[in-house]
Amino acid sequence: MSRSNIILVTLFALISTSVFAESTPSRLSGGKTTVKKNGANAFSMPAANLPMSKRLDFSVGNSFFRNPWVQAPASTDARDGLGPLFNTNGCQNCHIKDGRGHPPEANDQHAVSMLVRLSIPAKTEAQKQAVKMSGVIPEPTYGGQLQDFALPDMAPEGQIHITYDDVAMRFEDGTTVMLRKPNLKIIELAYGDMHPDVMMSARIAPPMIGLGLLESIPESTILEFSKQQQQDTTSVAGIPNYVLDVRTKEMSLGRFGWKAGQPNLMQQNAAAFNGDVGLTSALFTEENCTDKQDLCTESLSGGDPEVSDNILNFVEFYTQHLAVPQRRNIDNPEVLAGEALFKKVGCDNCHRTNIQTAKREGLPALSNQTIHPYTDMLLHDMGEGLADGRPEYAASGSHWRTPPLWGIGYTEEVNGHTYFLHDGRARNLTEAILWHGGEAQTSRNQVLAMSKKEREALLAFLNSL
């Protein structure tokens, strides 16, 4: 066989293992970016329509996302500058296999794929003005996020400690489900007491799939979702979050994070490098110490900035092009029945599908795709049961952005667990549904009235995504 024929066969094999036939479009959650992949690496594939010429950029971005950063100075000067305070030394440690994090288990010393946001209420006039641009007022001693790791011979800020209370929820047929409500504490504080009015919010790392497609949804589409909901007679009334774009210094539509606190993937990534790994960049030029901590003046820098624009661009490209895996079992009668129930009880009011992405200059793989993410990208009041009590820009203490559901049925095979919601309190999809309150309470109550067979069908549909 000639060399050219070998190359053609190899390319065909690559394409045939990743792309599902477009004759079955309902399987294609991410449009033409969708991949046909099962197993532990289902969330780690490049977009199926990404040209081979661009897959090297994807691989380079993956290397900086996956490999650990080290203390400066080091021979690996492209990856040094870790800390001095941090939550992890690599992005992949939280977004395990590009998937979902989890709360600490009983025997875990550290909450590796969970972090805790910190802030205090805006009380003074100056704080109220500042919060309009910053979204929050950081806790004075520990900043906006707790770091539970530090470089050798330095003290981490503290450790996350979570216990759970049981909350019983009963279906109309008599079946009882015992939910668990988390009690969050920070122990072993190394730099003094926290502010007495500190507000804390535990967050697990969300999946990375399809983020570039979510970034490509036109703002007008998201605002139209909000307008439709405001005009409907249902209790659903999602609102957009507008947040600071640190590059333009203007307010922009929030898209990423559990409360839609970041406007784009570049800023989301740079903020994670800064808060989670302790690295500076052109977007976040200061180390993540407060003025009550002198660690940053004692440790050596990995450069100015520590994460170059070149690295940020590669990581942005990688996070934009992580593909969504295809849906499964779409013709199964139980799945079809579950989909009908999903719509009947109103879940699709917020978990939206059939969305068209915009044309993105320089990003043809993400452009003009019909996608099925099952999100409206809006903030919704989810009730007191899920409330963290911590506002963020327009998001109140009970607001959460609708999380995408695509790929949710792959969670166990990718991550080895089924912990859901912002803090991982739900141990399965049933518990996640039953925590829905506020705007979603009417839908939740209809689920409570379902028979066992109907509930199984609903779960079958969700697991098909």
C-alpha positions as a Markdown table, in Angstrom:
| # | Residue | x | y | z |
|---|---|---|---|---|
| 1 | Met | 0.0 | 0.0 | 0.0 |
| 2 | Ser | 1.4 | 3.4 | -0.9 |
| 3 | Arg | 2.2 | 6.0 | 1.7 |
| 4 | Ser | -0.7 | 8.3 | 0.4 |
| 5 | Asn | -3.2 | 5.4 | 0.7 |
| 6 | Ile | -2.0 | 4.7 | 4.3 |
| 7 | Ile | -2.6 | 8.3 | 5.2 |
| 8 | Leu | -6.1 | 8.2 | 3.7 |
| 9 | Val | -7.0 | 5.0 | 5.6 |
| 10 | Thr | -5.6 | 6.5 | 8.8 |
| 11 | Leu | -7.7 | 9.7 | 8.4 |
| 12 | Phe | -10.8 | 7.7 | 7.6 |
| 13 | Ala | -10.3 | 5.6 | 10.7 |
| 14 | Leu | -9.9 | 8.7 | 12.8 |
| 15 | Ile | -13.0 | 10.3 | 11.4 |
| 16 | Ser | -15.1 | 7.1 | 11.6 |
| 17 | Thr | -14.3 | 6.5 | 15.2 |
| 18 | Ser | -15.3 | 10.1 | 16.2 |
| 19 | Val | -18.2 | 11.2 | 14.0 |
| 20 | Phe | -21.6 | 9.7 | 14.1 |
| 21 | Ala | -23.5 | 9.5 | 10.8 |
| 22 | Glu | -25.3 | 12.8 | 10.2 |
| 23 | Ser | -28.3 | 10.8 | 9.0 |
| 24 | Thr | -29.4 | 10.6 | 12.7 |
| 25 | Pro | -29.2 | 14.3 | 13.7 |
| 26 | Ser | -31.0 | 13.8 | 17.0 |
| 27 | Arg | -28.0 | 12.1 | 18.3 |
| 28 | Leu | -25.8 | 15.1 | 17.5 |
| 29 | Ser | -26.0 | 17.1 | 20.7 |
| 30 | Gly | -23.1 | 19.3 | 19.6 |
| 31 | Gly | -24.1 | 19.5 | 15.9 |
| 32 | Lys | -21.2 | 18.6 | 13.6 |
| 33 | Thr | -18.8 | 18.8 | 16.5 |
| 34 | Thr | -20.4 | 15.7 | 18.1 |
| 35 | Val | -18.2 | 12.7 | 18.6 |
| 36 | Lys | -19.0 | 9.0 | 18.8 |
| 37 | Lys | -17.1 | 8.0 | 21.9 |
| 38 | Asn | -17.9 | 5.9 | 25.0 |
| 39 | Gly | -15.9 | 5.0 | 28.1 |
| 40 | Ala | -13.6 | 7.0 | 30.3 |
| 41 | Asn | -12.3 | 9.4 | 27.7 |
| 42 | Ala | -15.7 | 10.3 | 26.2 |
| 43 | Phe | -15.2 | 14.0 | 27.3 |
| 44 | Ser | -11.7 | 14.4 | 26.1 |
| 45 | Met | -12.1 | 14.3 | 22.3 |
| 46 | Pro | -11.6 | 17.2 | 19.9 |
| 47 | Ala | -14.6 | 18.5 | 18.0 |
| 48 | Ala | -15.3 | 16.0 | 15.2 |
| 49 | Asn | -15.3 | 18.7 | 12.5 |
| 50 | Leu | -12.0 | 20.2 | 13.7 |
| 51 | Pro | -9.5 | 20.1 | 10.8 |
| 52 | Met | -6.5 | 17.9 | 11.2 |
| 53 | Ser | -4.4 | 21.1 | 10.8 |
| 54 | Lys | -5.9 | 22.5 | 14.0 |
| 55 | Arg | -5.6 | 19.3 | 16.1 |
| 56 | Leu | -2.0 | 20.1 | 17.0 |
| 57 | Asp | -3.2 | 23.4 | 18.6 |
| 58 | Phe | -5.8 | 21.3 | 20.5 |
| 59 | Ser | -3.1 | 18.9 | 21.7 |
| 60 | Val | -0.8 | 21.7 | 22.9 |
| 61 | Gly | -3.7 | 23.3 | 24.8 |
| 62 | Asn | -4.4 | 19.9 | 26.3 |
| 63 | Ser | -0.8 | 19.6 | 27.5 |
| 64 | Phe | -1.0 | 22.8 | 29.5 |
| 65 | Phe | -4.5 | 21.9 | 30.8 |
| 66 | Arg | -3.4 | 18.4 | 31.8 |
| 67 | Asn | 0.2 | 18.6 | 33.1 |
| 68 | Pro | 1.2 | 19.9 | 36.5 |
| 69 | Trp | 2.6 | 23.3 | 37.2 |
| 70 | Val | 5.7 | 23.5 | 39.5 |
| 71 | Gln | 7.3 | 25.9 | 41.9 |
| 72 | Ala | 9.6 | 28.6 | 40.5 |
| 73 | Pro | 12.4 | 28.5 | 39.6 |
| 74 | Ala | 12.4 | 25.3 | 37.6 |
| 75 | Ser | 14.0 | 24.0 | 34.5 |
| 76 | Thr | 10.5 | 23.7 | 33.0 |
| 77 | Asp | 10.2 | 27.5 | 32.9 |
| 78 | Ala | 7.0 | 27.3 | 30.7 |
| 79 | Arg | 5.2 | 25.7 | 33.7 |
| 80 | Asp | 6.7 | 27.2 | 36.8 |
| 81 | Gly | 5.2 | 29.8 | 39.1 |
| 82 | Leu | 2.8 | 27.5 | 41.1 |
| 83 | Gly | 1.3 | 29.1 | 44.2 |
| 84 | Pro | 2.3 | 30.1 | 46.7 |
| 85 | Leu | -1.3 | 29.4 | 47.6 |
| 86 | Phe | -3.4 | 27.1 | 45.4 |
| 87 | Asn | -6.1 | 24.5 | 45.2 |
| 88 | Thr | -4.4 | 22.3 | 42.7 |
| 89 | Asn | -1.3 | 22.1 | 40.5 |
| 90 | Gly | -3.1 | 21.3 | 37.3 |
| 91 | Cys | -6.5 | 21.9 | 35.7 |
| 92 | Gln | -7.1 | 18.2 | 35.0 |
| 93 | Asn | -7.0 | 17.5 | 38.8 |
| 94 | Cys | -10.3 | 19.3 | 39.3 |
| 95 | His | -11.9 | 18.6 | 35.9 |
| 96 | Ile | -11.1 | 14.9 | 36.1 |
| 97 | Lys | -10.8 | 13.5 | 32.5 |
| 98 | Asp | -12.4 | 16.9 | 31.4 |
| 99 | Gly | -15.5 | 15.9 | 33.5 |
| 100 | Arg | -17.2 | 16.6 | 36.7 |
| 101 | Gly | -15.6 | 17.1 | 40.1 |
| 102 | His | -16.9 | 15.7 | 43.4 |
| 103 | Pro | -17.1 | 16.7 | 47.1 |
| 104 | Pro | -14.6 | 15.3 | 49.5 |
| 105 | Glu | -15.2 | 11.8 | 50.7 |
| 106 | Ala | -15.0 | 11.1 | 54.5 |
| 107 | Asn | -11.4 | 10.0 | 54.3 |
| 108 | Asp | -10.1 | 12.8 | 52.0 |
| 109 | Gln | -7.6 | 15.1 | 53.4 |
| 110 | His | -8.2 | 17.7 | 50.7 |
| 111 | Ala | -11.2 | 18.7 | 48.6 |
| 112 | Val | -9.2 | 18.5 | 45.4 |
| 113 | Ser | -12.0 | 18.9 | 42.9 |
| 114 | Met | -14.1 | 21.3 | 45.1 |
| 115 | Leu | -13.4 | 24.9 | 46.0 |
| 116 | Val | -15.1 | 27.4 | 48.3 |
| 117 | Arg | -15.9 | 31.0 | 47.2 |
| 118 | Leu | -15.7 | 33.6 | 49.9 |
| 119 | Ser | -17.1 | 37.1 | 50.1 |
| 120 | Ile | -18.8 | 39.5 | 52.6 |
| 121 | Pro | -21.9 | 41.6 | 52.2 |
| 122 | Ala | -21.6 | 45.1 | 50.7 |
| 123 | Lys | -22.6 | 47.4 | 53.5 |
| 124 | Thr | -20.8 | 50.7 | 53.0 |
| 125 | Glu | -21.6 | 53.0 | 50.1 |
| 126 | Ala | -18.1 | 52.4 | 48.8 |
| 127 | Gln | -18.6 | 48.6 | 48.9 |
| 128 | Lys | -22.0 | 48.9 | 47.2 |
| 129 | Gln | -20.4 | 50.9 | 44.3 |
| 130 | Ala | -17.5 | 48.5 | 44.1 |
| 131 | Val | -19.7 | 45.4 | 43.9 |
| 132 | Lys | -21.4 | 46.7 | 40.8 |
| 133 | Met | -18.1 | 46.2 | 39.0 |
| 134 | Ser | -16.5 | 43.4 | 40.9 |
| 135 | Gly | -19.6 | 41.3 | 41.6 |
| 136 | Val | -18.5 | 40.5 | 45.2 |
| 137 | Ile | -16.5 | 42.0 | 48.1 |
| 138 | Pro | -13.7 | 39.4 | 48.8 |
| 139 | Glu | -13.3 | 38.3 | 52.4 |
| 140 | Pro | -10.6 | 40.7 | 53.8 |
| 141 | Thr | -8.0 | 38.1 | 55.0 |
| 142 | Tyr | -8.6 | 35.1 | 52.7 |
| 143 | Gly | -9.8 | 36.8 | 49.5 |
| 144 | Gly | -12.4 | 35.5 | 47.1 |
| 145 | Gln | -11.5 | 31.9 | 47.3 |
| 146 | Leu | -10.1 | 29.5 | 49.9 |
| 147 | Gln | -6.8 | 27.9 | 48.9 |
| 148 | Asp | -6.2 | 24.6 | 50.8 |
| 149 | Phe | -2.7 | 23.9 | 49.4 |
| 150 | Ala | 0.5 | 25.9 | 49.7 |
| 151 | Leu | 4.1 | 25.6 | 48.6 |
| 152 | Pro | 6.5 | 23.7 | 51.0 |
| 153 | Asp | 7.2 | 25.4 | 54.3 |
| 154 | Met | 4.2 | 27.7 | 53.7 |
| 155 | Ala | 0.8 | 27.3 | 55.3 |
| 156 | Pro | -2.4 | 26.7 | 53.3 |
| 157 | Glu | -5.3 | 29.0 | 54.2 |
| 158 | Gly | -7.4 | 26.2 | 55.7 |
| 159 | Gln | -9.2 | 23.0 | 54.9 |
| 160 | Ile | -12.8 | 22.3 | 53.8 |
| 161 | His | -14.9 | 20.3 | 56.1 |
| 162 | Ile | -18.4 | 19.1 | 55.1 |
| 163 | Thr | -21.0 | 17.1 | 57.1 |
| 164 | Tyr | -24.5 | 16.3 | 55.9 |
| 165 | Asp | -28.0 | 16.3 | 57.4 |
| 166 | Asp | -30.7 | 14.0 | 56.1 |
| 167 | Val | -33.7 | 15.5 | 54.4 |
| 168 | Ala | -36.6 | 13.2 | 53.6 |
| 169 | Met | -38.5 | 13.6 | 50.3 |
| 170 | Arg | -41.6 | 11.4 | 49.6 |
| 171 | Phe | -43.2 | 10.5 | 46.3 |
| 172 | Glu | -46.9 | 10.2 | 46.2 |
| 173 | Asp | -46.7 | 6.4 | 45.8 |
| 174 | Gly | -45.0 | 6.3 | 49.2 |
| 175 | Thr | -41.4 | 5.9 | 48.1 |
| 176 | Thr | -39.1 | 8.0 | 50.3 |
| 177 | Val | -35.7 | 9.3 | 49.2 |
| 178 | Met | -33.3 | 10.6 | 51.8 |
| 179 | Leu | -31.5 | 13.7 | 50.5 |
| 180 | Arg | -28.4 | 15.1 | 52.1 |
| 181 | Lys | -28.0 | 18.8 | 53.0 |
| 182 | Pro | -24.4 | 19.9 | 53.4 |
| 183 | Asn | -23.0 | 21.8 | 56.3 |
| 184 | Leu | -19.8 | 23.6 | 55.2 |
| 185 | Lys | -17.0 | 24.7 | 57.6 |
| 186 | Ile | -13.5 | 25.9 | 57.1 |
| 187 | Ile | -11.1 | 24.4 | 59.7 |
| 188 | Glu | -7.4 | 24.9 | 60.4 |
| 189 | Leu | -7.4 | 28.6 | 59.4 |
| 190 | Ala | -3.8 | 29.7 | 59.1 |
| 191 | Tyr | -4.1 | 33.5 | 58.9 |
| 192 | Gly | -6.6 | 34.4 | 61.6 |
| 193 | Asp | -10.3 | 34.5 | 61.9 |
| 194 | Met | -12.6 | 35.1 | 58.9 |
| 195 | His | -14.9 | 38.1 | 58.8 |
| 196 | Pro | -18.0 | 37.5 | 61.0 |
| 197 | Asp | -20.3 | 38.0 | 58.0 |
| 198 | Val | -18.4 | 35.8 | 55.6 |
| 199 | Met | -20.5 | 34.1 | 52.9 |
| 200 | Met | -19.2 | 30.8 | 51.6 |
| 201 | Ser | -20.2 | 28.8 | 48.6 |
| 202 | Ala | -18.9 | 25.3 | 47.8 |
| 203 | Arg | -18.5 | 24.5 | 44.1 |
| 204 | Ile | -17.4 | 21.3 | 42.3 |
| 205 | Ala | -15.7 | 21.5 | 38.9 |
| 206 | Pro | -18.3 | 21.2 | 36.1 |
| 207 | Pro | -17.7 | 19.2 | 32.9 |
| 208 | Met | -15.7 | 20.9 | 30.1 |
| 209 | Ile | -17.5 | 19.5 | 27.1 |
| 210 | Gly | -19.2 | 21.9 | 24.6 |
| 211 | Leu | -18.0 | 25.1 | 26.2 |
| 212 | Gly | -17.0 | 26.7 | 22.9 |
| 213 | Leu | -20.5 | 26.0 | 21.6 |
| 214 | Leu | -22.1 | 27.7 | 24.7 |
| 215 | Glu | -19.8 | 30.7 | 24.1 |
| 216 | Ser | -21.0 | 30.8 | 20.5 |
| 217 | Ile | -24.7 | 31.1 | 21.4 |
| 218 | Pro | -25.8 | 34.6 | 20.3 |
| 219 | Glu | -26.5 | 37.0 | 23.2 |
| 220 | Ser | -29.8 | 37.9 | 21.5 |
| 221 | Thr | -30.9 | 34.2 | 21.7 |
| 222 | Ile | -30.3 | 34.1 | 25.4 |
| 223 | Leu | -32.0 | 37.4 | 26.0 |
| 224 | Glu | -35.0 | 36.1 | 23.9 |
| 225 | Phe | -35.2 | 33.1 | 26.2 |
| 226 | Ser | -35.5 | 35.5 | 29.2 |
| 227 | Lys | -38.1 | 37.6 | 27.4 |
| 228 | Gln | -40.2 | 34.5 | 26.6 |
| 229 | Gln | -40.1 | 33.3 | 30.2 |
| 230 | Gln | -41.0 | 36.7 | 31.6 |
| 231 | Gln | -44.1 | 36.8 | 29.3 |
| 232 | Asp | -45.2 | 33.2 | 30.1 |
| 233 | Thr | -47.7 | 32.5 | 32.8 |
| 234 | Thr | -45.4 | 29.8 | 34.4 |
| 235 | Ser | -43.2 | 30.5 | 37.4 |
| 236 | Val | -40.1 | 30.3 | 35.3 |
| 237 | Ala | -38.5 | 33.7 | 34.8 |
| 238 | Gly | -34.8 | 33.4 | 34.1 |
| 239 | Ile | -32.6 | 36.5 | 34.0 |
| 240 | Pro | -29.1 | 37.2 | 32.4 |
| 241 | Asn | -26.1 | 38.0 | 34.5 |
| 242 | Tyr | -23.9 | 40.9 | 33.4 |
| 243 | Val | -20.3 | 40.8 | 34.6 |
| 244 | Leu | -17.1 | 42.6 | 34.2 |
| 245 | Asp | -14.9 | 41.7 | 31.2 |
| 246 | Val | -11.5 | 42.5 | 32.6 |
| 247 | Arg | -10.0 | 43.1 | 29.2 |
| 248 | Thr | -12.6 | 45.6 | 27.9 |
| 249 | Lys | -13.4 | 47.0 | 31.3 |
| 250 | Glu | -17.1 | 46.8 | 30.2 |
| 251 | Met | -20.0 | 44.7 | 31.5 |
| 252 | Ser | -20.7 | 41.7 | 29.4 |
| 253 | Leu | -23.2 | 38.8 | 29.4 |
| 254 | Gly | -22.1 | 36.2 | 32.0 |
| 255 | Arg | -21.9 | 32.6 | 30.6 |
| 256 | Phe | -19.6 | 30.5 | 32.6 |
| 257 | Gly | -19.4 | 29.4 | 36.3 |
| 258 | Trp | -22.3 | 28.2 | 38.5 |
| 259 | Lys | -23.7 | 31.7 | 38.7 |
| 260 | Ala | -22.6 | 32.8 | 35.2 |
| 261 | Gly | -19.9 | 35.0 | 36.8 |
| 262 | Gln | -17.5 | 34.9 | 33.8 |
| 263 | Pro | -18.2 | 36.3 | 30.3 |
| 264 | Asn | -16.0 | 34.1 | 28.1 |
| 265 | Leu | -13.6 | 31.2 | 28.2 |
| 266 | Met | -10.5 | 33.2 | 28.0 |
| 267 | Gln | -11.4 | 35.0 | 31.3 |
| 268 | Gln | -12.8 | 31.8 | 32.9 |
| 269 | Asn | -9.5 | 30.1 | 32.2 |
| 270 | Ala | -7.3 | 33.0 | 33.3 |
| 271 | Ala | -9.3 | 33.3 | 36.5 |
| 272 | Ala | -8.9 | 29.6 | 37.2 |
| 273 | Phe | -5.2 | 29.8 | 36.6 |
| 274 | Asn | -5.0 | 32.7 | 39.1 |
| 275 | Gly | -7.4 | 31.5 | 41.8 |
| 276 | Asp | -7.0 | 27.7 | 41.6 |
| 277 | Val | -3.3 | 27.4 | 40.6 |
| 278 | Gly | -1.8 | 30.7 | 41.9 |
| 279 | Leu | -0.6 | 31.9 | 38.5 |
| 280 | Thr | -0.6 | 35.4 | 37.0 |
| 281 | Ser | -1.5 | 36.3 | 33.5 |
| 282 | Ala | -2.2 | 39.4 | 31.4 |
| 283 | Leu | -5.8 | 39.3 | 32.6 |
| 284 | Phe | -5.0 | 38.8 | 36.3 |
| 285 | Thr | -1.7 | 40.3 | 37.1 |
| 286 | Glu | -1.7 | 40.0 | 40.9 |
| 287 | Glu | -0.9 | 36.9 | 42.9 |
| 288 | Asn | -3.8 | 35.5 | 44.9 |
| 289 | Cys | -2.6 | 36.6 | 48.3 |
| 290 | Thr | -4.3 | 39.4 | 50.3 |
| 291 | Asp | -2.5 | 42.3 | 51.9 |
| 292 | Lys | -2.8 | 40.4 | 55.2 |
| 293 | Gln | -0.7 | 37.5 | 53.8 |
| 294 | Asp | 3.0 | 38.0 | 53.0 |
| 295 | Leu | 3.5 | 34.7 | 51.1 |
| 296 | Cys | 3.5 | 36.3 | 47.7 |
| 297 | Thr | 6.4 | 38.6 | 48.6 |
| 298 | Glu | 8.4 | 35.6 | 50.0 |
| 299 | Ser | 8.0 | 33.2 | 47.0 |
| 300 | Leu | 9.8 | 33.5 | 43.6 |
| 301 | Ser | 7.7 | 34.3 | 40.5 |
| 302 | Gly | 7.6 | 32.1 | 37.5 |
| 303 | Gly | 7.7 | 35.2 | 35.2 |
| 304 | Asp | 5.7 | 38.3 | 34.4 |
| 305 | Pro | 3.2 | 37.0 | 33.7 |
| 306 | Glu | 3.5 | 33.4 | 34.7 |
| 307 | Val | 1.0 | 32.2 | 32.1 |
| 308 | Ser | 2.0 | 33.7 | 28.8 |
| 309 | Asp | -0.6 | 35.0 | 26.3 |
| 310 | Asn | 0.5 | 32.1 | 24.0 |
| 311 | Ile | -0.3 | 29.5 | 26.6 |
| 312 | Leu | -3.6 | 31.2 | 27.4 |
| 313 | Asn | -4.5 | 31.1 | 23.7 |
| 314 | Phe | -3.7 | 27.4 | 23.4 |
| 315 | Val | -5.8 | 26.6 | 26.5 |
| 316 | Glu | -8.6 | 28.7 | 25.2 |
| 317 | Phe | -8.6 | 26.8 | 21.9 |
| 318 | Tyr | -8.6 | 23.5 | 23.8 |
| 319 | Thr | -11.5 | 24.4 | 26.1 |
| 320 | Gln | -13.5 | 25.7 | 23.1 |
| 321 | His | -13.2 | 22.5 | 21.1 |
| 322 | Leu | -13.7 | 19.7 | 23.6 |
| 323 | Ala | -16.5 | 17.8 | 22.0 |
| 324 | Val | -19.9 | 16.6 | 23.3 |
| 325 | Pro | -20.4 | 12.8 | 22.9 |
| 326 | Gln | -23.4 | 11.6 | 21.0 |
| 327 | Arg | -26.7 | 10.7 | 22.6 |
| 328 | Arg | -27.4 | 7.0 | 23.1 |
| 329 | Asn | -30.5 | 4.8 | 23.0 |
| 330 | Ile | -32.6 | 7.6 | 21.4 |
| 331 | Asp | -35.0 | 5.1 | 19.8 |
| 332 | Asn | -35.6 | 3.2 | 23.0 |
| 333 | Pro | -39.4 | 3.4 | 23.9 |
| 334 | Glu | -38.6 | 4.1 | 27.6 |
| 335 | Val | -36.3 | 7.0 | 26.6 |
| 336 | Leu | -38.9 | 8.4 | 24.3 |
| 337 | Ala | -41.5 | 8.2 | 27.0 |
| 338 | Gly | -39.1 | 9.9 | 29.4 |
| 339 | Glu | -38.5 | 12.7 | 26.9 |
| 340 | Ala | -42.2 | 13.3 | 26.7 |
| 341 | Leu | -42.5 | 13.5 | 30.5 |
| 342 | Phe | -39.5 | 15.9 | 30.6 |
| 343 | Lys | -41.4 | 18.3 | 28.4 |
| 344 | Lys | -44.8 | 17.6 | 30.0 |
| 345 | Val | -43.6 | 18.8 | 33.5 |
| 346 | Gly | -41.9 | 21.8 | 32.0 |
| 347 | Cys | -38.2 | 20.9 | 32.4 |
| 348 | Asp | -37.6 | 22.2 | 28.9 |
| 349 | Asn | -38.6 | 25.7 | 29.9 |
| 350 | Cys | -35.0 | 26.1 | 31.3 |
| 351 | His | -33.2 | 23.2 | 29.8 |
| 352 | Arg | -33.5 | 24.4 | 26.2 |
| 353 | Thr | -32.6 | 22.5 | 23.0 |
| 354 | Asn | -32.5 | 23.3 | 19.3 |
| 355 | Ile | -30.2 | 26.3 | 19.6 |
| 356 | Gln | -28.2 | 27.8 | 16.7 |
| 357 | Thr | -24.7 | 29.0 | 17.3 |
| 358 | Ala | -23.4 | 32.2 | 15.7 |
| 359 | Lys | -20.7 | 32.5 | 13.0 |
| 360 | Arg | -17.4 | 32.8 | 14.9 |
| 361 | Glu | -14.5 | 34.5 | 13.1 |
| 362 | Gly | -11.6 | 32.1 | 13.0 |
| 363 | Leu | -13.6 | 29.3 | 14.7 |
| 364 | Pro | -15.4 | 27.6 | 11.8 |
| 365 | Ala | -16.0 | 24.3 | 13.7 |
| 366 | Leu | -18.2 | 26.1 | 16.2 |
| 367 | Ser | -20.0 | 28.3 | 13.8 |
| 368 | Asn | -23.6 | 27.8 | 12.6 |
| 369 | Gln | -24.2 | 24.6 | 14.5 |
| 370 | Thr | -27.6 | 23.4 | 15.7 |
| 371 | Ile | -27.0 | 22.2 | 19.2 |
| 372 | His | -28.9 | 20.5 | 22.0 |
| 373 | Pro | -27.3 | 21.6 | 25.3 |
| 374 | Tyr | -30.4 | 21.6 | 27.5 |
| 375 | Thr | -29.7 | 25.0 | 29.0 |
| 376 | Asp | -30.9 | 28.5 | 28.5 |
| 377 | Met | -27.7 | 30.1 | 30.0 |
| 378 | Leu | -29.9 | 32.1 | 32.4 |
| 379 | Leu | -30.0 | 32.6 | 36.2 |
| 380 | His | -33.0 | 31.0 | 38.0 |
| 381 | Asp | -34.1 | 31.3 | 41.6 |
| 382 | Met | -33.9 | 27.7 | 42.7 |
| 383 | Gly | -35.3 | 28.2 | 46.2 |
| 384 | Glu | -33.9 | 28.2 | 49.7 |
| 385 | Gly | -33.0 | 24.5 | 49.6 |
| 386 | Leu | -30.2 | 25.1 | 47.1 |
| 387 | Ala | -29.4 | 28.6 | 48.2 |
| 388 | Asp | -25.8 | 29.4 | 49.1 |
| 389 | Gly | -26.7 | 32.9 | 50.3 |
| 390 | Arg | -23.9 | 34.5 | 48.4 |
| 391 | Pro | -24.8 | 37.0 | 45.7 |
| 392 | Glu | -22.6 | 37.5 | 42.6 |
| 393 | Tyr | -23.4 | 40.4 | 40.3 |
| 394 | Ala | -27.1 | 40.0 | 39.4 |
| 395 | Ala | -27.3 | 36.5 | 40.9 |
| 396 | Ser | -28.9 | 36.4 | 44.3 |
| 397 | Gly | -28.0 | 33.9 | 47.0 |
| 398 | Ser | -30.6 | 31.5 | 45.5 |
| 399 | His | -29.8 | 32.0 | 41.8 |
| 400 | Trp | -28.0 | 29.5 | 39.7 |
| 401 | Arg | -27.3 | 29.3 | 36.0 |
| 402 | Thr | -29.1 | 26.5 | 34.3 |
| 403 | Pro | -26.4 | 23.8 | 33.9 |
| 404 | Pro | -26.2 | 22.0 | 30.5 |
| 405 | Leu | -27.4 | 18.4 | 30.6 |
| 406 | Trp | -25.7 | 17.2 | 27.4 |
| 407 | Gly | -23.4 | 14.3 | 28.3 |
| 408 | Ile | -24.8 | 13.8 | 31.8 |
| 409 | Gly | -25.5 | 10.1 | 31.1 |
| 410 | Tyr | -21.7 | 9.6 | 30.7 |
| 411 | Thr | -20.8 | 10.9 | 34.2 |
| 412 | Glu | -20.3 | 7.5 | 35.9 |
| 413 | Glu | -18.2 | 6.0 | 33.2 |
| 414 | Val | -16.0 | 9.1 | 32.8 |
| 415 | Asn | -15.7 | 10.1 | 36.5 |
| 416 | Gly | -16.7 | 7.0 | 38.4 |
| 417 | His | -19.4 | 8.8 | 40.4 |
| 418 | Thr | -22.8 | 10.4 | 40.0 |
| 419 | Tyr | -22.5 | 13.5 | 42.2 |
| 420 | Phe | -24.5 | 16.4 | 40.8 |
| 421 | Leu | -25.5 | 20.0 | 41.5 |
| 422 | His | -23.1 | 22.9 | 42.3 |
| 423 | Asp | -21.8 | 21.3 | 45.5 |
| 424 | Gly | -22.2 | 17.6 | 44.6 |
| 425 | Arg | -24.8 | 17.0 | 47.3 |
| 426 | Ala | -27.0 | 14.9 | 45.0 |
| 427 | Arg | -25.7 | 11.4 | 44.7 |
| 428 | Asn | -27.7 | 10.6 | 41.6 |
| 429 | Leu | -30.1 | 12.2 | 39.2 |
| 430 | Thr | -33.2 | 11.5 | 41.3 |
| 431 | Glu | -31.7 | 13.5 | 44.2 |
| 432 | Ala | -30.7 | 16.3 | 41.8 |
| 433 | Ile | -34.3 | 16.6 | 40.6 |
| 434 | Leu | -35.7 | 16.6 | 44.1 |
| 435 | Trp | -33.5 | 19.5 | 45.2 |
| 436 | His | -35.2 | 21.7 | 42.6 |
| 437 | Gly | -37.2 | 24.4 | 44.3 |
| 438 | Gly | -38.1 | 28.0 | 43.6 |
| 439 | Glu | -38.9 | 28.5 | 39.9 |
| 440 | Ala | -38.6 | 24.7 | 39.4 |
| 441 | Gln | -40.8 | 23.6 | 42.3 |
| 442 | Thr | -43.9 | 23.1 | 40.1 |
| 443 | Ser | -42.0 | 20.8 | 37.9 |
| 444 | Arg | -40.5 | 19.0 | 40.9 |
| 445 | Asn | -43.9 | 18.5 | 42.4 |
| 446 | Gln | -45.1 | 16.9 | 39.2 |
| 447 | Val | -42.2 | 14.5 | 39.4 |
| 448 | Leu | -43.1 | 13.6 | 42.9 |
| 449 | Ala | -46.5 | 12.6 | 41.6 |
| 450 | Met | -45.1 | 10.3 | 39.0 |
| 451 | Ser | -45.4 | 6.5 | 39.2 |
| 452 | Lys | -42.2 | 4.4 | 39.6 |
| 453 | Lys | -42.4 | 3.5 | 35.9 |
| 454 | Glu | -42.6 | 7.1 | 34.8 |
| 455 | Arg | -39.7 | 8.1 | 37.1 |
| 456 | Glu | -37.6 | 5.3 | 35.5 |
| 457 | Ala | -38.5 | 6.6 | 32.0 |
| 458 | Leu | -37.5 | 10.1 | 33.0 |
| 459 | Leu | -34.1 | 8.9 | 34.2 |
| 460 | Ala | -33.7 | 6.8 | 31.1 |
| 461 | Phe | -34.1 | 9.9 | 29.0 |
| 462 | Leu | -31.6 | 11.9 | 31.1 |
| 463 | Asn | -29.1 | 9.1 | 30.9 |
| 464 | Ser | -29.5 | 9.0 | 27.1 |
| 465 | Leu | -28.1 | 12.6 | 26.9 |
